[in-house]
């Protein structure tokens, strides 16, 4: 099969398409014929050799987390899916280095759910990692209906900012999106208040979801006893004034992802695609994401 690979760290030009063995599913696993996947900022960090922690296996790597596609083969003890089922999910790449930027990927059935019907694969691929990150942030905060929450970077692709706003609305929260001035209309279309990032964030909130990594200064905007969610464990600040602080560690969860799929098909969650690239243009996809200002997922297709 073909896969996007790199055998050394460096700039995007280390990426190339290689022929590699087609993986076989083991117990509890299925093989997915990939229709679309997504490039994430962490992919750029790892490729450049800047990831701050050891990875479970060494080079060469096939990157890629999210996957949408069809079940191609089923391993022993799998009852949830059969060959031909359209599925969606993600690979916890930092734990496994099993990449989805390939024609086929083997994942545990429990990590997958049925793909949203009537949604193009390129759009659906933007849901799993970002959607589960946004859902986890709100689960950790456990806010009562009517609570106020500030979401930083509210129109960006990184970490599911848009999805956090949509899920907050679905949960009955009053969300404020901190985003670029030209994203006002989109943020407000999600039922959120808009706060321009041309200046420092202001206001008082029950909680903050800081996926744009502004940092601990945002604690000053949170009421005593409120909540704060950081984008990753190293960024989690120490609690002050009774504020509960959390960090995102997103893991695959087919059941929870299924709930998000239902929100997508019901029109409650919008999915945005910035650009679509074939395997051969993977380097261009990495360069596009590195430029910043991306409004939607940077998608890779075989």
C-alpha positions in Angstrom: 0.0 0.0 0.0 1.0 3.7 -0.3 1.6 5.8 2.7 3.0 9.2 3.5 6.3 8.7 5.4 9.4 10.3 6.6 12.7 8.7 7.7 14.4 11.7 9.2 13.3 14.8 11.0 13.3 18.1 9.1 11.2 20.5 7.0 8.1 19.4 5.1 10.2 18.2 2.2 11.2 15.1 4.2 7.7 13.8 3.5 7.3 11.4 0.6 5.0 8.6 -0.6 6.3 5.1 0.1 5.2 1.6 -0.6 4.8 -0.3 2.7 3.3 -3.6 3.8 -0.5 -3.6 4.1 -1.3 -4.2 7.9 -3.4 -7.1 9.1 -6.0 -6.7 11.8 -5.6 -8.6 15.1 -8.1 -9.5 17.8 -10.6 -6.7 18.3 -9.2 -4.7 15.3 -10.4 -3.8 11.9 -8.6 -2.6 8.8 -9.9 0.6 7.3 -9.5 1.7 3.7 -8.8 5.4 4.2 -10.9 8.0 2.4 -9.6 11.1 4.2 -7.5 12.2 7.2 -6.3 15.5 8.6 -3.0 17.2 9.4 -2.7 18.6 12.9 -0.1 21.0 14.5 1.4 18.1 16.5 2.2 16.4 13.2 4.3 19.4 12.2 6.0 19.4 15.6 6.9 15.7 15.5 8.1 15.9 11.8 10.4 18.8 12.7 11.9 16.9 15.6 10.5 19.3 18.2 8.2 17.0 20.1 9.3 17.3 23.8 8.7 13.7 24.8 9.9 10.2 23.7 7.7 8.4 21.2 7.0 4.6 21.5 8.8 3.6 18.2 11.5 5.1 16.1 11.6 6.4 12.5 10.4 6.0 9.9 6.9 7.4 10.7 3.6 7.5 8.9 1.7 10.5 10.4 -2.0 11.0 10.7 -4.6 10.7 13.4 -8.2 11.1 12.1 -9.6 8.7 9.7 -12.8 8.3 7.6 -13.2 5.3 5.4 -14.7 1.8 4.9 -13.9 -1.4 6.8 -11.8 -3.6 4.6 -11.0 -6.5 6.9 -12.2 -7.6 10.3 -10.0 -9.3 13.0 -11.2 -12.0 15.5 -13.7 -11.0 18.2 -15.1 -8.0 16.3 -18.9 -7.8 16.4 -19.5 -4.1 15.9 -18.5 -3.8 12.2 -18.5 -5.9 9.0 -16.6 -5.4 5.7 -18.0 -2.5 3.8 -19.2 -0.4 6.8 -18.4 3.3 6.6 -16.6 4.3 9.8 -14.9 7.3 11.5 -12.4 7.5 14.3 -8.8 8.3 15.2 -5.5 6.7 16.0 -3.8 7.9 19.2 -0.7 8.5 17.3 1.5 9.6 20.2 0.9 6.3 21.9 1.1 4.0 18.9 2.7 5.9 16.0 0.1 4.1 13.8 -0.6 6.7 11.1 -3.7 7.3 9.1 -2.0 9.0 6.2 -2.0 5.7 4.4 -4.3 3.7 2.1 -5.1 1.4 4.9 -4.9 1.6 8.7 -5.6 -0.9 11.4 -7.4 0.3 14.5 -9.3 -1.2 17.4 -13.1 -1.4 16.7 -13.8 0.3 20.0 -12.0 3.4 18.6 -14.5 3.8 15.7 -18.1 4.5 15.1 -20.4 4.7 12.1 -19.5 7.7 9.8 -22.1 10.4 9.4 -24.4 9.7 6.5 -24.5 12.3 3.7 -21.3 14.1 4.9 -18.3 14.1 2.5 -15.4 12.2 3.9 -13.2 15.3 3.7 -15.5 17.1 6.0 -16.2 14.2 8.4 -12.4 13.7 8.8 -12.2 17.0 10.7 -14.5 15.7 13.5 -12.8 12.9 15.5 -9.8 14.4 17.3 -11.1 18.0 17.4 -14.6 16.9 18.4 -13.5 14.6 21.2 -11.1 17.3 22.5 -14.0 19.8 22.6 -16.3 17.3 24.3 -13.7 16.3 26.8 -13.1 20.0 27.7 -16.8 20.5 28.5 -17.0 17.1 30.3 -14.1 18.1 32.6 -15.7 21.5 33.4 -19.1 20.0 34.1 -20.8 23.4 33.9 -24.4 23.9 34.8 -26.8 25.0 32.1 -26.7 28.8 31.7 -23.0 29.0 32.8 -20.6 31.3 30.8 -17.5 30.0 29.0 -14.8 31.7 27.0 -13.2 29.7 24.2 -10.0 31.2 22.9 -9.1 30.9 19.2 -12.8 30.3 18.6 -12.7 30.1 14.8 -9.5 28.2 14.3 -8.8 24.6 13.3 -6.5 23.7 16.1 -8.0 21.6 18.9 -11.7 22.0 17.8 -12.4 25.6 18.8 -15.4 25.8 16.5 -16.7 22.5 17.9 -16.3 23.7 21.4 -18.6 26.6 20.7 -21.1 24.4 19.0 -21.1 21.9 21.8 -21.4 24.6 24.4 -24.5 25.9 22.7 -25.9 22.3 22.6 -25.3 22.0 26.3 -27.2 25.2 27.1 -24.1 27.3 27.9 -23.5 30.9 27.1 -20.2 30.9 25.1 -18.0 33.7 24.0 -15.5 33.1 21.1 -12.2 34.9 21.2 -11.2 35.1 17.5 -10.0 37.2 14.6 -12.2 40.2 13.6 -13.1 38.6 10.3 -14.5 35.6 12.1 -17.2 37.6 13.9 -20.1 36.5 11.6 -19.1 32.8 11.9 -18.7 32.8 15.7 -22.1 34.6 16.1 -23.7 32.1 13.7 -22.9 29.4 16.3 -25.0 31.3 18.9 -21.8 32.6 20.7 -20.9 36.1 21.7 -17.8 37.5 19.8 -14.6 38.9 21.4 -12.0 40.2 19.0 -8.4 39.0 19.5 -7.1 42.3 18.3 -6.8 43.1 22.0 -6.5 41.1 25.3 -9.5 39.0 26.3 -11.8 40.7 28.7 -14.9 39.9 30.8 -15.7 37.5 33.6 -16.6 33.8 33.1 -17.5 30.7 34.9 -14.8 28.8 32.8 -12.3 29.2 30.1 -11.3 26.7 27.4 -7.8 27.9 26.4 -7.1 25.9 23.2 -5.2 28.8 21.7 -2.6 28.6 24.5 -2.8 32.1 25.8 -1.9 30.8 29.3 -2.5 31.3 32.9 -3.2 35.0 32.6 -6.8 33.9 31.7 -7.3 32.8 35.2 -7.9 36.4 36.1 -11.1 36.3 34.0 -12.6 33.3 35.8 -14.8 33.6 38.8 -13.7 32.1 42.1 -14.4 28.4 42.0 -14.7 28.3 38.2 -12.8 26.1 35.7 -10.0 26.3 33.2 -9.0 23.8 30.5 -5.5 23.8 29.0 -4.6 22.3 25.6 -2.1 19.8 27.1 -0.8 18.6 30.5 2.4 20.7 30.4 0.3 23.9 30.0 -2.0 23.3 33.0 -1.6 26.1 35.6 -1.8 25.6 39.3 -5.2 26.2 40.8 -5.9 29.6 42.4 -9.0 31.0 44.1 -10.6 27.6 44.0 -10.5 27.5 40.2 -10.3 23.9 39.0 -7.7 23.5 36.3 -7.6 20.6 33.8 -5.6 19.6 30.7 -6.7 17.7 27.6 -5.5 14.2 27.0 -7.7 13.0 24.2 -8.1 9.2 23.7 -10.2 7.3 21.1 -13.8 6.7 22.2 -16.1 5.2 19.6 -19.2 5.6 21.9 -18.6 9.3 22.6 -17.7 9.9 19.0 -21.0 8.4 18.0 -22.8 11.0 20.0 -20.9 13.7 18.2 -21.7 12.1 14.8 -25.4 12.4 15.7 -25.0 16.1 16.4 -23.3 16.5 13.0 -26.1 14.8 11.2 -28.6 16.8 13.2 -27.0 20.1 12.1 -25.8 21.0 15.5 -22.1 20.8 14.7 -20.6 22.5 11.6 -17.5 21.0 10.0 -15.0 23.2 8.1 -12.4 22.2 5.5 -9.7 24.7 4.6 -7.8 22.7 1.9 -7.6 19.1 0.5 -4.3 17.6 -0.6 -3.4 14.3 -2.2 -0.6 12.1 -0.6 1.9 13.4 -3.1 1.3 17.0 -1.9 1.7 16.2 1.8 4.6 18.6 2.1 2.3 21.4 0.7 -0.3 20.5 3.3 2.2 20.8 6.2 3.4 24.1 4.8 -0.2 25.4 4.5 -0.9 24.6 8.2 2.4 26.1 9.3 1.4 29.4 7.6 -1.3 29.9 10.2 -4.7 31.6 9.7 -6.3 28.2 8.7 -10.0 28.2 9.0 -10.9 24.5 8.9 -9.2 21.2 8.6 -6.2 20.6 6.3 -7.2 17.3 4.8 -5.1 14.5 3.2 -6.6 12.0 0.8 -5.0 9.0 -0.9 
